[in-house]
């Protein structure tokens, strides 16, 4: 199994440490769309650079944190690692092209539905029991997504919303896969997904046309903010429960539209605000109930 090393933080309470790490991870992940928009290149080029730098950074983190080394971690993970990498490829592709084709608020509101979608796949594929609370949460989340997407039909942004839904489906399937095959290295999955993303997008990208600014902007995202934010969300589970981490990461859904407004003057549509509120409130209440049941 992959282990994570993290500097000892100056907190006596492990729960405070966990929440602080999770909050910082959410903040870092929420600024992804800023880098993607400021890159100033097409979706194919952005995805290529995102994949390239993610593969480099996550391989480095894997090398440092996994005593088995990259080769042994990959071999021990087996065939599910390849499937996880392909699902990560789909999720990352959907994320990049969604941000390019719809509002940041819509993308992140739809992405926040991943816990409910993952519950659906766990029920369908793993035959896990689904209680009444989960069923109600799933129905409310689907309603919220429907409202968000309906608001984009007339504006022509429905393609971006559909790509966000595709990203959620791939991400949720990956969560379900990793839940079934727990020996699969999470870091290796992300690294392989980045490598596959870079390879696929290299057929459409034009690296020779990139400016220095584009390389620097995407390097800052792919080598620093994106991997560090995701690693921190994993590290946080050492101190607090997975449900508590999921609840804290909801901050990402609130911050991303705020950055969209501050940097690009994007004002979410009424349908996005209404549908997003339904999703966020549902996930928040569902997470609280899950935390209570885990005690």
N, C-alpha and C positions, 0 to 999 in steps of 0.2 A: 504493500500500500504506500501511496505517496505521503510523505510527512512534510510539514511546513515549519521552518524555523523563522522566528520573528523576534526582534529585539524586545527585551523586557521593558514594558512601559511603566511609567511612574504612577501606577494606580494600585491601591491595595485591594480593591474590589475587582474580582475577575469579571463580573457582569458589566461593570462600568468600562473595563478594558474592551470587552467584546462589543459593546454598543458603540464605543468611540471608533474602533477599527471598522465596524460595519458602516458607520456614518461616513467616515472618510472614503471608504470604498464606493459608497453610493454617490458622493460628490464627484469623485474622479470619473466614474462611469457616465455621469450626467452631462459631462462636457464633451463627450464623443461627437455629437452633432456639430459643435462649433468647429472642430478640426475638419470634419467632413465637408462642411459648407465653405470654409475658408481655403480649402485645398485648391479650389479654382479649376478642377479638371472634371472629366466625365465620370459617371458612375463606375464604368469599367476600370478606369485608371485609379480611382479612389479605392475600389475594392482590391485591386492588385497591390497597391502600396500598403493597405491595411493588412492584407494577408501576409505579405512579405515580412513586414516589421513584427507582426504578431508571432509568426513562426520563429523568427530569430530570438525575440525576447522570451517567449514561453519555453523554448528549448534551453535557453540559458538558465531560467528559473528552475526548470526540471533538473538540469545538471547539478545545480547547487543544492536543491532540497531533497532529491531522491537519492539515497545511498546506493541504490542499485545501478545508477547510471542510466543514460538514455536508452541504450541498446537493450539492457535487461528489462527496463520498465515497459518498453514496447513489446518485447517477446512475452512477458508475463501477462500483459493485457489481452493478448490473443486477437482473434478476429473481431470481437465487439469494438475494439479500438478503431478499426477501419470504418465501421458503420457510424460510430460516434463522430469521427472526423468528417464523414460525408454530411451528417446532420448539422455539424457545426458550419460546414461550408454553406449549406442552405440557409441557416440562420443568419450568418454574417452577410451573405449576399442580399437577403431580404432586408436586413437592417440598413445597409448602405443605400440601396436603391429606393427604399421607402423614404429615407430622409431627403433624398434628392427629388422625390416626386410628391410629397405631401408635407403638411406642417409638422414641426418637431413635436408639438403637443399630441397630434394624432398618433404618430409613431410610438411614442412612449406610453401613451394611455393604453393602446392596444397591447404593447409588450407587457404591461403590468398584469395582463390576464393570464400569463403563463402558468401560475400555480393552479388555477381552475382547469385549464386545458390539460395540464399534466395529470390532474386527478382523473380526468376522463380517460386518458390513455392507460393509466394505471388500472382502472376498472376494466377497460376493454381487453388489454393485452396481458396484464398480470393477474387478472381476476381478483383484485383487492376489493374488499368490501367497501361500499360507498354509503355512508350514513346520510340521514335526512339533511343535516346541516350542509354537507358537501354538495348534495343535489341542488339545494336552494341557492347556494353560492354560485354554482355553475350556471343555473338558469339566469340569475341576475347579471352575471358577467357577460353571458351571451347577449342579453338584452342591451347592456351598455355598449358592447361592440357594434351591435346593429344600429344603435342610435348614432354613434360616432361615424360609421361608414355612410349612413344615409345622408349625413350632413355634407359629405364630400362628393356625392353623386352629381349634384348640380354644378359644383365648382370644377369638376374634372380631376379632382385629386383622388378619386377612388382607386386608381391604379396603385398609388403609394400606400393607401390603406390596405389594399389586398396583399401587397408585398409584406407589410407589417404582420398581417395575419399569417402569411406563409412562414415568416420568421418565427412567430410564436409556435406554430405547429412543429417546425423542425426542432426548436429549442426544447419544447415539452416532450417530444419523442426522445430526445437525447437524455433528458432528465429521467425518463422512464427506463431507458436502456441502462443507464448508470445505476439506477436503483436495483435493476435485476442482476447486473454484473458489477458488483461492487469492487472487484479487484482491478478494474480498468483505471488506469492513471488519468485523473482529471486534467492534469497539466499536459500530458501527452495528447489527450483528445483535442485540447485547444490548439496546441502546437501543430498537430496534423491538420486540423481544420484550416489554420492559417496557411500552411504549405499548399494544401489543395486549392484554396482560394487564389493564391498567387499564381499557381500553375494554370488553372482554368482561365483566369482573367488575363494572363500574359498573351493569350491568342488575340485579345481585343484591345489591350492597352498599348500606349505609345510612350514608353519611358524616355525616349530621346527628346521628346517635346516638353518635358517637365521643367519648370523653373526651379531655381534653388529654393525659393520660398515653399514650393509644393513639397519638395523632398523634406525640408526641415519641419514643416507643419505635420505631415503624416508620420515622420519619424518620432516626433514628440508624442503623438497619439499611440502609434504602434509599439514603441519601445518603453513608454512611460505610463501615461494615464490609463490606457485601456487594460494592459496586463496587470498593472499594480492594483487597479480598482477591483478586478476580478479575483486576484489572489487574496486581497484583503477580505473580500466577502467569504472566501473559503477559510481564512485564518480565524475569522470571527466565530465560526462554528466550534472552535476549541473552547470558547468561553461562554457562549450562550447557545440556546437551542436553534435548530434550523428554522423553526417558525418565527422566532424572534429576529433572526437575520433577515428573513423574508419581509417581515413587517418594516424593519429599518430600511431595507432597500427600496421601499415604496417612496422614500425621499427622492430617489432618482426621478420618479415620474412627476414629482412636483417641481423639482429644480430645472429639468430639461426645458419645459415650456417657458420658465422664467428666463433662462439664458437665451431662448429663441426671441423673446420680447426685447431683452436688453441689447442683443447684438444684431438682430435682423428685423426688429419691430414687428414681429409676428404676433398677431392677436388671435387667439383660438376662437373658432366659431362657437355659436351658442350650443349647437348640437354636440360639439366636442367637449365643451364644459359640462353639459348635462350628462352625456353618456359616460364621460370620464369620472364624474363624481359618483355615479352609480357603481362603476368598477372599483374605484378606490375605497369607497365606504364598505362595499361587499368584502373585498380582500382584507381590509383592516379588521372588520368584525370577525371574519372567518379565522384570521390569524390569532386573534385574541382568544377565541373559543378553543382553537387547537392548542395554544399555550396552556390554557386552563386544564385541558384534558391530559396534557403531558405531565402535569405536576403530580 
